[in-house]
Amino acid sequence: MSPEVGMEIGKFVFFELLNSNRSAKWRIGNNINECQLCGKCQSVCPSDAISVSRHNRTWTLNNRRCDKCLQCVLKCSARCLTQVSR
């Protein structure tokens, strides 16, 4: 398989994952010990499901509001956001 074909397959799988429906069997998880509480994930969340408070040192995700677009995971510079099985 050529690298170009591999990249196209990878892009397809990635975008299918991004566009997955709300009934996914996973959720977004945060390794809070690694989290810098920078708020980048909150700023890119289209459904306003993430709340970050540096003052209180908290990170909260409203799973009912989360549309599982993974924008927060992609934006996280600390790489502490991941997919977690339900």
C-alpha positions as CSV (number, residue, x, y, z in Angstrom):
1,M,0.0,0.0,0.0
2,S,1.4,3.4,-0.9
3,P,1.8,6.1,1.7
4,E,-0.9,8.2,-0.1
5,V,-3.5,5.5,0.2
6,G,-2.6,4.9,3.8
7,M,-3.1,8.6,4.6
8,E,-6.4,8.7,2.8
9,I,-7.7,5.7,4.8
10,G,-6.4,7.3,8.0
11,K,-8.2,10.5,7.2
12,F,-11.4,8.6,6.5
13,V,-11.3,6.7,9.8
14,F,-10.4,9.9,11.7
15,F,-13.3,11.9,10.2
16,E,-15.7,9.0,10.7
17,L,-14.6,9.0,14.4
18,L,-15.1,12.8,14.6
19,N,-18.6,12.5,13.1
20,S,-19.7,9.6,15.3
21,N,-23.1,9.8,16.9
22,R,-24.0,10.6,20.5
23,S,-24.6,6.9,21.3
24,A,-20.9,6.2,21.4
25,K,-19.7,3.7,23.9
26,W,-17.0,6.0,25.1
27,R,-16.6,9.4,26.7
28,I,-13.9,12.0,27.1
29,G,-11.6,11.5,30.0
30,N,-9.1,13.8,31.6
31,N,-5.9,12.9,33.4
32,I,-6.3,15.8,35.8
33,N,-2.8,15.3,37.2
34,E,-1.4,16.2,33.8
35,C,-4.0,18.9,33.0
36,Q,-2.6,22.5,32.9
37,L,-6.1,24.0,33.2
38,C,-5.3,26.2,30.3
39,G,-8.8,26.3,29.0
40,K,-8.0,25.6,25.4
41,C,-10.4,22.6,25.4
42,Q,-13.2,24.8,26.8
43,S,-12.6,27.4,24.1
44,V,-12.9,25.0,21.2
45,C,-15.9,23.0,22.5
46,P,-18.8,23.7,20.2
47,S,-21.4,22.4,22.6
48,D,-20.1,24.3,25.7
49,A,-19.7,21.0,27.6
50,I,-16.4,21.8,29.2
51,S,-15.9,24.1,32.2
52,V,-12.3,24.9,33.4
53,S,-11.6,26.9,36.5
54,R,-8.0,27.8,37.3
55,H,-9.0,29.5,40.5
56,N,-10.8,26.3,41.8
57,R,-8.4,24.0,40.0
58,T,-11.3,22.1,38.4
59,W,-12.1,20.7,35.0
60,T,-15.6,19.5,34.4
61,L,-17.3,17.8,31.4
62,N,-21.0,17.6,31.0
63,N,-21.4,14.3,29.2
64,R,-25.0,15.0,28.2
65,R,-23.9,18.2,26.3
66,C,-20.8,16.6,24.8
67,D,-21.3,15.8,21.1
68,K,-18.1,13.7,21.0
69,C,-16.5,15.8,18.2
70,L,-13.0,15.4,19.8
71,Q,-12.0,19.0,19.2
72,C,-10.9,19.2,22.8
73,V,-8.7,16.2,22.5
74,L,-7.1,17.6,19.4
75,K,-6.5,21.0,21.0
76,C,-5.1,19.8,24.3
77,S,-1.4,20.7,24.4
78,A,-0.8,18.6,27.6
79,R,-2.2,15.5,25.9
80,C,-4.2,14.7,29.0
81,L,-7.6,14.2,27.2
82,T,-8.4,10.8,25.9
83,Q,-11.3,8.5,24.9
84,V,-12.4,6.3,27.8
85,S,-14.7,3.3,27.5
86,R,-18.1,3.6,29.3
